Structure formats: structure tokens, C-alpha cells
Amino acid sequence: MIQPVTYRRKFEGKSNAHLITFDDGRNYVVKFFQEGFEKTLPNEWVSYCLARYLGLPVPFAQIIEIPQSFISEIPELSQLAASQYQFASLYVPGCLDGHQVPDVPGIINPETLAGIIVFDYWLSNRDRTRKNILLQEESADSYRLWIIDQAEVMGSYNWQLPDLQKLNNKMMKSATHKLMASFVEDEGEFADYIELIQTMPIFLIEEIVSVIPDDWKVSKDEKKAIVTALVKRRKKLLPKLIKQFIKKVYLPYYKKRH
């Protein structure tokens, strides 16, 4: 397991994210467990694993352990709630968030964009805003798009067991989804990702959820409910929601371009 070497800085926002250099020579964005945001780390872990399975552009991540001796020397970390494990994702340098690029001329990985939209509807991610995408400039008129900060999947960063039984079943208002949809060339890409999600082995989803550390305070019943919610949503609700999205968002943008 990688070990922290140098603390860099705290990121703005409520996600309690910190930039730390590790002994592999790379910088990671590390999120720590915090009261009031108890489901942030479980949400991030489950989202990351599912996104990787789907081939979506999410930075490499892992569950890590930061020694208390390191934490106690950093004022920004020493007051945090005690937790043995944290969530660390690789820092992608040279990026701007969606707010910093008001006009995106081109995306060099457009084949993933329909998948991101389907993914967000599957996991009921209410927070796909322009601040939660990164744009890495590849040339003067094109960017590689990354997705970050999945803290609010399952509807919230502090969901409770009953909440998983009533996740959002309606279209979401997201200007970022509209932006991504404008670069999707083939409507069939949505169906391809739905099929990939629907054929994902249930035991793999169960395995991903089972890895959530005990000190992230997710009960056995909650872990079971995460799996149940994901399996149920992918069967009928996901195709229904994406069908509505295609009709109301994707096709109008597609017709404008063509």
C-alpha cells in the first residue's frame, strides 16, 4: 500500500479533499471520513469500481491507509474524525473544470459520454455539475473529459437505509449532461451502455460493496440495500429514464447539430 510523503493543500468545497504526495512519486486527491458526510467514501468507492468496469474516464483510485503519525503533524488533518482508511484518487494535472471552459469546442473521448450519462442515472447521481468534470487540454480545440467527485450518488452523501428504497426515478436537470449529450454521435451508444450495465454479474457488484471498510460505518443491511437498489434500477427504470433523456435532451441537440 502506498504511503504519504508530503501534504500539499486542501481543496475548496465540502468534500474534505486534500492533495497529498505518496511514495510512488504521484499526487493523489485524498478524501477523509467526516461526520455529516458519512456516505461520501462508500459512494466514491462503489462509483469508482462501477465506472472502471464500464470503461468510463475516471482517475485511478484506491482505498488507502494514512498513518496517524502523518495525520497528527498536519493541522488540516489532525481535527478530522478518526478513520483507518481513506479514499484516494490520482490527481490529473493540467485540467480545468467545466466552469473554467464555458465553450467546449471538442472532446477527444466522446465514446464515453453516453456512458457517463447512463451511469449517473443508474446511480442516482444528483451532482453531475460542471465542477465535477475535468477538461484536460489535448490541443488548441479539444479536451479529454474526466469525471470526478461521485460523493452524492445514491441521492446523497449521508443517505440512510430507507433512502435507498426511494431513489430518484425522474429525469435530472443537468447542464453538464446536456453538454456531454451534444457530443454523442450515435443514439445507440446509450443502449450499449445499458446492456453492459444489465449484464454485469451481480456477484461482482456484491464484491465491490463488500470491500467497503468497516470503519466507514456502512452496515451489512445497508451494503445489501446498495446491491438491491443497483440491480433493481438497472432492469426497468434505467431504460425508461434514458429513453426520456434521449427524447427530451439528446435528440433536440442532435438535430441542432445536423
Secondary structure, 3 states (H helix, E strand, C coil): CCCEEEEEEECCCCCCEEEEEECCCCEEEEECCCCCCCCHHHHHHHHHHHHHHHCCCCCCEEEEECCHHHHCCCHHHHCCCCCCEEEEEECCCCEEEHHHCCCCCCECCHHHHHHHHHHHHHCCCCCCCHHHEEEEEEECCEEEEEECCCCCHHHCCCCCHHHHHCCCCCCCCCHHHHHHHCCCCCCHHHHHHHHHHHCCCHHHHHHHHHCCCHHHCCCHHHHHHHHHHHHHHHHHHHHHHHHHHHHHHHHHHHHHHC
